[in-house]
Amino acid sequence: MRIIHLSDFHIASNSIKDTFNFIVEALVKDLAQYNNDKKIDLIIFSGDLIDKGGQRFESIEHAFSEFETYVASPLLEALNLSKEHFIFVPGNHDIDRNADSHNTEIGLRSTLCNETAVSQFIEDNKKNPDEIKRIIPFKNFERKYHLHTPNSEITNFHSTYHYKYNNKEVGISAFNTAWRCYDSDHDNNNILLGIKQAKEAKKQIEKTDFKIAVIHHQLDLLKDFDMEIVQPFMQREYDLVLCGHVHKGSSHKETSTYGDLLVSIAPSNTFNGVFAHDQRFFNGYSIIDFSFENNNFLVHHRMYSQNHDRYIANIELGPDDNGKVTYNKETGNKSSNIQKKRMK
């Protein structure tokens, strides 16, 4: 199974055509080569489709529409994939920054101080999101985009998707941490996912053979009380976590008594990044191959080279000169492995 992991395009009206000319066209060429070698099955985008709530566009709705026109559609067309193969989650730039009042935000910061309060808030705002109006434009876009995607469920918090790969069932939990973002300058120490969101999403993909979690923010950016309960849950229940947000690419394996987990953090692909001098923030993306037969991951780290006007291997993120890293996965069912460890 081959997955493309992208993140953080931050499209803006004054640079959207440059984004297409410098980034999307180069991506199409690079992906076409990989697709010819082995078919690409999924494109997963871990948030920040647009920049600053689309403030440079006519509206936030127009911004999301332009993302589909200039980014999602060209990639899918080049790879001969349908919309159901493009999964995305909201980032802190994908919220409507004018939807909720400052007083509402101050109230949430003081109220959401423990996991019980977070779980109750998620329950109360499932159908009547009076206090998270900021996320509604994104969710409306997501629902419209995936209107005809089979075996999917979209809530105001998480969304879930099912994908068939040969004789295997793949479940994708698209998580929402942007509901606790407000203005970027004060989001630190306020990010929450909520174990209720995590458990409800996992339940909807319970019977799948391979589970993917997509989250804009890394788990260690969650508030401490939330991270302490959500991180072990992810290690126990999921096989792969895809994140973005920090604009620096990496991949690593987490192993604990709860299970092992591959974490991929995608770099950004912004127009400003085309001309970046700091290699840590070069534009890029990852290709993640998972072999059900060998039970391992092969991650190809790619970066954009302005001098070559194309994507090349990011040798800084691999042990050799091809930017590839192999991760072996525990054999067997995760829950059964956990039980064996506890019995030792």
C-alpha positions as CSV (number, residue, x, y, z in Angstrom):
1,M,0.0,0.0,0.0
2,R,1.4,3.4,-1.0
3,I,0.4,6.6,0.8
4,I,1.4,10.2,0.0
5,H,1.6,12.4,3.0
6,L,1.3,16.1,2.4
7,S,0.7,19.1,4.7
8,D,0.6,22.8,5.2
9,F,0.2,24.4,1.8
10,H,-1.2,27.7,3.3
11,I,-2.7,28.8,0.0
12,A,-3.4,32.6,-0.3
13,S,-5.1,34.5,-3.1
14,N,-2.0,36.5,-3.9
15,S,0.2,33.4,-4.5
16,I,-2.2,30.7,-5.5
17,K,-1.0,30.6,-9.1
18,D,2.6,30.6,-8.0
19,T,1.7,27.7,-5.6
20,F,0.4,25.8,-8.7
21,N,3.3,26.7,-11.0
22,F,6.1,26.1,-8.5
23,I,4.8,23.4,-6.2
24,V,1.8,21.5,-7.6
25,E,3.4,21.0,-11.1
26,A,6.6,19.8,-9.6
27,L,4.7,17.5,-7.3
28,V,2.7,16.0,-10.2
29,K,5.9,15.2,-12.0
30,D,7.5,13.6,-9.0
31,L,4.4,11.6,-8.0
32,A,3.9,10.4,-11.6
33,Q,7.3,8.7,-11.5
34,Y,6.5,7.0,-8.2
35,N,3.1,6.0,-9.4
36,N,4.6,4.4,-12.5
37,D,6.8,2.3,-10.2
38,K,4.1,1.4,-7.8
39,K,0.5,2.6,-7.8
40,I,-0.3,5.3,-5.3
41,D,-3.4,4.4,-3.2
42,L,-4.1,7.4,-1.0
43,I,-3.2,11.0,-0.6
44,I,-3.5,12.2,3.0
45,F,-3.2,15.9,3.8
46,S,-2.6,16.8,7.5
47,G,-4.0,20.3,7.7
48,D,-3.5,24.0,6.9
49,L,-5.0,23.8,3.4
50,I,-5.3,27.6,3.5
51,D,-3.6,30.5,5.2
52,K,-4.9,32.6,8.1
53,G,-8.5,31.5,7.6
54,G,-8.5,32.4,3.9
55,Q,-8.4,36.1,4.8
56,R,-6.9,37.1,1.4
57,F,-9.8,35.4,-0.5
58,E,-13.3,36.6,-1.0
59,S,-14.4,34.2,1.8
60,I,-13.1,31.2,3.6
61,E,-15.5,29.1,1.5
62,H,-13.8,30.5,-1.7
63,A,-10.4,29.7,-0.2
64,F,-11.3,26.0,0.3
65,S,-12.8,25.9,-3.2
66,E,-9.5,27.2,-4.7
67,F,-7.6,24.6,-2.7
68,E,-9.6,22.0,-4.4
69,T,-9.2,23.6,-7.9
70,Y,-5.4,24.3,-7.7
71,V,-4.2,21.5,-5.4
72,A,-6.4,18.5,-4.8
73,S,-7.9,18.1,-8.3
74,P,-4.7,18.3,-10.3
75,L,-3.0,15.7,-8.1
76,L,-5.9,13.3,-8.3
77,E,-6.2,13.8,-12.0
78,A,-2.5,13.1,-12.6
79,L,-2.7,9.9,-10.6
80,N,-6.1,8.8,-12.0
81,L,-7.7,8.8,-8.5
82,S,-11.2,9.7,-7.4
83,K,-12.0,12.1,-4.5
84,E,-12.4,9.4,-2.0
85,H,-8.6,8.8,-2.2
86,F,-7.9,12.3,-0.9
87,I,-8.3,12.6,2.9
88,F,-7.7,15.8,4.8
89,V,-8.0,17.3,8.3
90,P,-8.2,20.9,9.6
91,G,-5.2,22.8,10.8
92,N,-5.1,26.0,12.9
93,H,-5.2,28.1,9.7
94,D,-8.3,26.3,8.4
95,I,-10.7,27.9,11.0
96,D,-12.9,30.9,10.6
97,R,-11.2,33.3,12.9
98,N,-14.1,35.6,13.2
99,A,-16.8,33.1,13.9
100,D,-16.4,32.9,17.7
101,S,-16.1,35.9,20.0
102,H,-13.1,36.5,22.2
103,N,-15.3,36.1,25.3
104,T,-16.3,32.6,24.0
105,E,-12.7,31.7,23.6
106,I,-11.7,32.9,27.1
107,G,-14.5,30.9,28.6
108,L,-13.4,27.8,26.8
109,R,-9.8,28.2,28.1
110,S,-11.0,28.3,31.7
111,T,-13.6,25.6,31.3
112,L,-11.7,22.9,29.4
113,C,-9.3,22.2,32.2
114,N,-9.6,18.4,32.5
115,E,-10.6,15.4,30.4
116,T,-14.1,15.2,31.9
117,A,-14.9,18.7,30.9
118,V,-13.5,18.1,27.4
119,S,-15.6,14.9,26.9
120,Q,-18.8,16.7,28.0
121,F,-18.1,19.6,25.7
122,I,-17.6,17.3,22.7
123,E,-20.9,15.6,23.6
124,D,-22.7,18.9,23.9
125,N,-21.4,20.3,20.6
126,K,-21.8,17.2,18.3
127,K,-25.0,18.5,16.7
128,N,-25.3,22.0,17.9
129,P,-21.8,23.5,17.7
130,D,-22.6,26.9,19.2
131,E,-19.1,27.3,20.7
132,I,-17.0,25.9,17.8
133,K,-18.5,27.9,14.9
134,R,-14.9,28.4,13.8
135,I,-14.7,24.9,12.4
136,I,-18.1,24.8,10.5
137,P,-16.8,26.2,7.2
138,F,-14.1,23.5,7.0
139,K,-16.6,20.8,8.0
140,N,-19.1,22.0,5.3
141,F,-16.3,21.8,2.7
142,E,-15.3,18.3,3.9
143,R,-18.9,17.1,3.7
144,K,-19.4,18.5,0.3
145,Y,-16.1,17.2,-1.0
146,H,-16.8,13.6,0.4
147,L,-20.5,13.7,-0.4
148,H,-20.2,10.5,-2.5
149,T,-17.4,8.8,-0.6
150,P,-18.7,5.4,0.5
151,N,-18.2,4.1,4.1
152,S,-17.4,7.5,5.5
153,E,-18.8,9.4,8.5
154,I,-18.1,13.1,9.1
155,T,-18.9,14.8,12.5
156,N,-18.1,18.2,13.8
157,F,-15.0,16.7,15.5
158,H,-13.6,13.5,13.9
159,S,-14.3,11.9,10.5
160,T,-13.7,8.3,9.5
161,Y,-13.1,6.6,6.2
162,H,-12.7,3.0,5.0
163,Y,-10.4,2.0,2.2
164,K,-10.1,-1.5,0.6
165,Y,-6.6,-2.6,-0.3
166,N,-6.6,-6.0,-1.9
167,N,-8.1,-8.3,0.8
168,K,-7.3,-5.8,3.6
169,E,-9.5,-3.2,5.2
170,V,-7.8,0.1,6.0
171,G,-9.5,2.5,8.5
172,I,-8.7,6.2,8.6
173,S,-9.5,8.5,11.6
174,A,-9.3,12.1,10.5
175,F,-9.0,14.0,13.8
176,N,-9.9,17.6,14.6
177,T,-7.5,19.5,16.9
178,A,-8.3,22.8,15.2
179,W,-11.5,23.2,17.3
180,R,-9.2,24.5,20.0
181,C,-7.4,27.0,17.8
182,Y,-8.3,30.6,17.7
183,D,-5.7,33.1,16.5
184,S,-2.3,31.1,16.3
185,D,-0.6,33.6,18.6
186,H,-2.3,32.2,21.6
187,D,-3.0,28.6,20.6
188,N,0.0,27.1,22.4
189,N,-1.0,25.2,25.6
190,N,-4.6,25.2,24.5
191,I,-4.6,22.3,21.9
192,L,-6.9,19.5,22.7
193,L,-8.0,16.3,20.9
194,G,-10.1,14.7,23.6
195,I,-10.2,11.0,24.4
196,K,-13.9,10.9,23.6
197,Q,-13.2,12.0,20.1
198,A,-10.4,9.4,19.8
199,K,-12.5,6.5,21.1
200,E,-15.5,7.3,19.0
201,A,-13.4,7.6,15.9
202,K,-11.6,4.3,16.6
203,K,-14.9,2.5,17.3
204,Q,-16.1,3.3,13.7
205,I,-13.0,1.6,12.2
206,E,-12.8,-1.2,14.9
207,K,-12.8,-4.1,12.5
208,T,-10.2,-2.8,10.0
209,D,-6.9,-4.5,9.6
210,F,-4.7,-1.4,9.5
211,K,-5.5,1.9,11.3
212,I,-4.3,5.4,10.4
213,A,-4.8,8.5,12.5
214,V,-4.4,11.9,10.8
215,I,-3.9,14.9,13.1
216,H,-2.6,18.4,12.3
217,H,-0.8,18.8,15.6
218,Q,1.7,16.3,17.0
219,L,0.5,14.6,20.2
220,D,3.2,16.3,22.3
221,L,1.6,19.6,21.5
222,L,-1.6,18.6,23.3
223,K,-2.3,20.0,26.8
224,D,-0.6,17.7,29.3
225,F,-3.7,16.1,30.7
226,D,-4.9,15.3,27.2
227,M,-1.6,14.0,25.9
228,E,-1.2,11.7,28.9
229,I,-4.3,9.8,28.0
230,V,-4.4,10.2,24.2
231,Q,-0.8,9.2,23.4
232,P,-1.0,5.7,25.0
233,F,-4.4,5.2,23.2
234,M,-2.8,6.0,19.8
235,Q,0.1,3.7,20.5
236,R,-2.2,0.9,21.5
237,E,-4.9,1.3,18.8
238,Y,-3.2,2.7,15.6
239,D,-0.5,1.6,13.3
240,L,0.4,5.0,11.7
241,V,-0.1,8.6,12.7
242,L,0.3,11.4,10.2
243,C,0.9,15.0,11.4
244,G,2.0,18.4,10.1
245,H,2.0,21.9,11.6
246,V,5.7,22.4,12.4
247,H,6.8,22.7,8.7
248,K,9.7,20.4,9.3
249,G,9.7,16.8,8.0
250,S,10.6,13.7,10.0
251,S,9.5,10.2,10.8
252,H,10.1,8.0,13.8
253,K,8.8,4.9,15.5
254,E,7.4,5.0,19.0
255,T,7.6,1.7,21.0
256,S,6.1,1.3,24.5
257,T,4.2,-1.3,26.6
258,Y,1.1,-0.2,24.7
259,G,2.4,-1.1,21.2
260,D,4.5,0.4,18.4
261,L,3.5,3.2,16.2
262,L,5.0,4.9,13.2
263,V,4.7,8.7,13.3
264,S,5.2,10.7,10.1
265,I,5.5,14.5,10.3
266,A,5.2,16.2,6.9
267,P,7.0,19.3,6.0
268,S,5.2,22.3,4.5
269,N,4.7,23.2,0.8
270,T,4.4,26.9,0.8
271,F,5.3,29.4,-1.9
272,N,7.7,31.1,0.5
273,G,9.3,27.7,1.1
274,V,10.3,27.5,-2.5
275,F,13.0,30.0,-1.8
276,A,13.9,28.8,1.8
277,H,17.6,28.9,2.7
278,D,17.2,26.9,5.9
279,Q,17.1,23.2,4.9
280,R,15.1,22.3,7.9
281,F,12.2,24.2,6.4
282,F,12.5,23.1,2.7
283,N,9.2,22.2,1.0
284,G,8.7,18.5,0.9
285,Y,6.5,15.4,1.5
286,S,6.7,11.7,2.3
287,I,5.8,8.6,0.4
288,I,4.9,5.8,2.9
289,D,4.9,2.2,1.7
290,F,3.5,-0.5,3.9
291,S,3.9,-4.1,3.1
292,F,1.3,-6.4,4.7
293,E,3.4,-9.3,3.6
294,N,6.6,-8.2,5.3
295,N,4.9,-6.2,8.0
296,N,7.1,-3.1,7.6
297,F,7.1,0.5,6.4
298,L,9.4,2.1,3.9
299,V,9.3,5.9,4.1
300,H,10.7,8.0,1.2
301,H,11.5,11.5,2.3
302,R,11.3,14.1,-0.5
303,M,12.3,17.7,-0.6
304,Y,11.9,20.5,-3.2
305,S,15.1,21.8,-4.8
306,Q,14.8,25.3,-6.2
307,N,18.0,24.9,-8.2
308,H,16.7,21.8,-9.9
309,D,13.1,22.9,-9.9
310,R,11.9,19.5,-8.8
311,Y,11.6,17.2,-5.8
312,I,14.6,15.2,-4.9
313,A,15.5,12.7,-2.1
314,N,15.9,14.4,1.3
315,I,19.1,12.8,2.4
316,E,19.0,14.6,5.7
317,L,16.1,12.4,6.8
318,G,17.5,9.1,5.8
319,P,20.5,6.9,6.7
320,D,21.9,7.0,3.2
321,D,21.8,9.1,0.1
322,N,18.3,8.2,-1.1
323,G,16.2,9.6,1.8
324,K,14.6,6.2,2.6
325,V,14.0,4.7,6.0
326,T,12.7,1.2,6.8
327,Y,10.7,0.6,10.0
328,N,9.7,-2.9,11.1
329,K,6.4,-3.4,12.7
330,E,5.4,-5.8,15.5
331,T,3.9,-9.0,14.2
332,G,0.3,-9.9,14.9
333,N,-2.7,-8.2,16.4
334,K,-1.8,-5.1,18.6
335,S,-4.2,-5.9,21.4
336,S,-3.0,-9.5,21.7
337,N,0.7,-8.3,21.7
338,I,-0.2,-6.0,24.6
339,Q,-1.7,-8.8,26.6
340,K,1.4,-10.9,26.1
341,K,3.6,-8.1,27.3
342,R,1.5,-7.7,30.4
343,M,1.7,-11.4,31.2
344,K,5.5,-11.4,31.2
